[in-house]
Amino acid sequence: KSCQCSKLSLTYTLQQFRPSFDSFAFFSAKMASANREMAVYCFDTLVSHYNNEETPPPEFDEANHPLFVTWKKIVNGGEPRLRGCIGTLEARRLISGFKDYALTSALRDRRFPPIQPKELPFLQCTVSVLTDYEAAEDYLDWEVGKHGIIIEFTEPVTNAKRSATYLPEVPAHEGWSKIEAIDSLVRKAGYNGEITDSVRRRIGLTRYQSTLFTMHYSEYLSYVKATRGVGHGINGTSKPATALS
């Protein structure tokens, strides 16, 4: 099941995901870390889609993990702006997972128009590999900057079930305390009532960790030229397509 970023600063909200440690049993015994080759594979996948050709084989080892792919656009040296982000909190084969979510996040994130080939020179890709899922003792049993968090709770009046997640970098990026992060996440889960300590105590929290790797399109072209002897651009050219902001 997939989940999406829900605002421009790395925020992720669950879609129909309920944490179950049975679903985490599919994790690889040997934990993988996000790396350059994973980001290269995501760019390869997107460029190959535009060129209507086969994606070059990946250069990283197979494993089973939850994962995310995030695309951002940088124009005129400004702050990177989100263009798409979708991933899964359930373990998947990394190769098929990154191939699927590279395209899904670039082309089918419903909050944004599909990324166009002319945008490629302005793109950066971040791959995230999630690890170390643990059931927390309570809603404060986690560390800002270290843990991503998944919350589940039932609304006090309607008994509606709510769930949402933030990746580890979100609370630190926003400068939140743990309670501020929890309260923000409760809102992102769709709860509009007063957030009291009683509401917070209803929360079941799962914490996890992640590794990230970010690559800009220019770095991708340099990597491909150095390792394959030719760039991998639109229509098979070694130069990026002319892009408009």
N, C-alpha and C positions, 0 to 999 in steps of 0.2 A: 504494500500500500504506500502511496506517495504522500509527501507533504511539501508545502511551498513556503518560501519567504513571504512574510506578510507586511513588510515595510522596507523602505530603502536602506535602512541600516540593518543588515543581517538579522532578520527576525523570521522565525519559522513557526508555522502553525500546523498542527496535525489535521489530517483529513481521515476520519474513520479509523484511527489507530488506537488500540487499547493495549498497553504494555502487558505482555505475558512472557514469563521467562521460558516457557516452552518454545516460543518463537525465537529465542536467542540461542537455543541449543545448536543451531546450524552454524554458529560462528566457527571460524577456523581455529584449530588448536594453536597454531602459530599466528600471532597477530600481525597484520600488515600495517604499514604506515603510508600515508599519502606521499607521493613522490612526483618528480618531474615527468616521468614516463606516462603516468596516469593523465596529467594535464595535456601532454602531447597527444595522447590517444583521443582525448575529447576534442581537441582541435582537428586532428585527423578525421574524426567522425563527421564533424560539421562541414569541413572543407570537401570531403568526399561526397557528402550529401548534395552540396551545391554543384559539384562536378558530375553527379550521377555516375559515380564509380565506386569500386570496392574500397573499403577502409583498409589501410595498411595494418598488418598484424600488430598487436600490442607488444611492448617490450618490458612488461612487468609480469610478475608471477601471479597466477590465479589464487584466489582466497575467497572466503565468505565473510562479508561484513555489510552492515548498513552504510549508506554513502549518500553524498550530495554533490551536485554540480551547480556552480554559481557562475553566471556570466555578468560582467559589468562592462560599462562603456566609459572610456576616458576621452574627453574632447578638450582640446586646447589646454592640456595640462591641469584640468580641473579635477575635482573630487570624483572618483569612480562612481558611476550611477548604475544602479541595478537594472539589468535587462532581462533577467530570468533566473530562477532558482527553484529546482525541484529535486527531491531525493526521497529516500525511504529509510524508515527506522527499523525495518526488519532486514535480517541478513540476506544478501544476494551474492551471487557470483560476481566478482568485481569486473571481469571483462565485459560480460553482457550488461551488467548494471551501468557501468560508465558509458557504454555505447548507447544504451536506451536513454539514460537521463541527460547525456550531452545534447541529444536532439530534443527530448521532451522539454528541457528547461529553456533551450534556445528558441524553439518553434511553437511550443504549446503551453506556455505559462499564460493563463487567461488574463492576467493583469496587464500584459504588454503585447504590442504587435510582434509578430515573428521577427527574429533578427534577420536582416537582409545581408546578402553577400557584400554590399558596399560598406557595411559596418565592421567587417573583419579587422581592418588595420587598427581600429580603436578598441578592440575587445581585450579583456583579460579574463582568464578562466581560473577559478579556484575549485580544487577537488578536496573533498572532506571524507575521511574514513573514520567511522565511529567504532569505539571499543569500550570494554570494561563497564558493561551495564551492571548496576547494583541497586537493590531495593534500599531506599533511605529509611532511617528510623522515623523521621518527620520532615516537615516542609523546610526546615532550616539545616538539614543534615547534608550539606554540600558546600563547595568552596567556589567563590566567584573567580573566574579566570581559569579554573581547572575543570569544572564539571559542566556538561550540558544537563538540562533537566527536562523531564517529562512529568507533567502533572495530570492527575485524574481526580475529579471530584463530582459530587452530586449537588445540584442547587438545593438550597434549604426549603424553598417553597414549592417549586415545580417538580423537584426530583429529576430534572433533566441531567443527563450525564454529559460532562464536559471534559475535554482533554486538549493539551497543547504542549509545545516544546520550544525551548531556546537552545541553540547550539552553544558550546562553551564560550565562544568569543563574544556573544551578544551582551550579557550583563557588564562585562569589563569594558567593552566598547562604549556602552551607554553611561558608564560611571555609576551604576546602580548598587545599592546595598542588596542583601539577600531578600529582605522584605519588599523592597521596591521592585525587584525582578519578579518575585512571586505575584505581587499585585498586578503588574503589567501583564504577566502571563495569564492570570485569571481573566483579565479583560479580553485578551486575545483569544481565549477559549470561548468567548461569547457571553460571559456573565455580566449583566448590567446592574445588578443590585449592589447594595452597600457591602464593601469588603471588610468584614469584621474578623477578629481573631477566631471566632467560631467558624467562619467560612474557611479560614486558612487551615484550621485543624481538621477539616474534612478532606484535605488534600492527601492523596497517596502519591508519593514522589519516587521516580526512578532517576538515578543519576548515571551519567556516562561521560566518557572522554573522547576526544577526537584529535586527529592530526590533519594538517592543512598543507596544501602546496598551491601557490599562485603563479601563473605564467601569463605574460602579455603576448599578443600575437607576434610582435617583433622578435621576442625571445624564441617563440615557436619556430619562426622562419629561420633564425640563426641556427637553432638546434637541428632542424631538418637538413639544412644545407651542409652542416658539419658532419652529420652522421650518414646522410644518404647521397650527398654530392649534388643535390638540387633542391630548390625550394618546392614547397607543396602549396601552390596558390590556386586561385580560381582558374578554371579552364586549363589546368596543367601548367600554368606559367610559374616562374620562380619569383615573380613580383606580386605584391598584394594588389587587389583590385582597387581602383580609385574609389575613395570613400567620401561621403558627405556627412556632415554633422547634423 
